[in-house]
Amino acid sequence: MSGKIKITLVKSMIGRPEKHRRVLRGMGLTKLNRTVELEDTPSIRGMVYKVSHLVKTEEMINEAK
């Protein structure tokens, strides 16, 4: 799993448990519709899994050779 993934916050974290808020802040998502590009690692995948109902993810295709 090498490369990057694009993660966008699509639902508000208002009213969500503090654990979910910490995960989102840890990924750099603080405002609605903000997008971050992160390395595709097992730890990041686990974070995305925990808040999958709040975010949208996209695989980034590495076209550089």
C-alpha positions in Angstrom: 0.0 0.0 0.0 2.1 2.8 -1.2 1.0 6.1 -2.5 -1.5 8.7 -1.1 -5.2 8.9 -0.4 -7.3 12.1 -0.5 -9.6 12.5 2.5 -12.4 15.1 2.6 -14.6 15.9 5.7 -18.2 15.8 4.4 -20.2 15.7 7.7 -19.8 18.0 10.7 -18.1 16.7 13.9 -20.6 18.6 16.1 -22.2 16.2 18.4 -19.7 13.4 17.7 -17.8 11.6 20.4 -14.4 13.1 21.4 -12.6 10.1 20.0 -13.9 10.8 16.6 -12.9 14.5 16.9 -9.4 13.5 17.9 -9.1 11.2 14.9 -10.2 13.9 12.5 -7.9 16.5 14.1 -5.0 14.0 13.9 -5.6 13.7 10.2 -5.7 17.5 9.8 -9.4 17.8 9.2 -10.8 20.8 11.1 -13.4 22.3 8.9 -16.2 21.0 6.7 -15.2 20.2 3.1 -11.5 20.5 3.8 -9.4 17.9 2.0 -6.0 16.5 3.0 -3.6 14.2 1.2 -2.0 11.6 3.4 0.3 8.6 2.9 -1.6 5.4 2.5 -0.4 3.5 5.6 -2.3 0.9 7.8 -2.5 3.5 10.6 -4.1 6.1 8.4 -6.5 3.4 7.0 -7.5 2.6 10.5 -8.2 6.2 11.3 -10.3 6.5 8.1 -12.2 3.3 9.1 -13.1 4.8 12.5 -14.7 7.9 11.0 -15.8 6.5 7.6 -19.3 7.9 8.2 -17.9 11.5 8.3 -15.4 11.4 5.5 -15.0 10.7 1.7 -11.9 9.0 0.5 -10.2 8.8 -2.9 -7.3 6.8 -4.1 -4.6 8.9 -5.7 -3.1 7.4 -8.8 0.7 7.9 -9.0 1.3 8.8 -12.6 4.9 10.0 -12.2 7.5 7.4 -13.3 
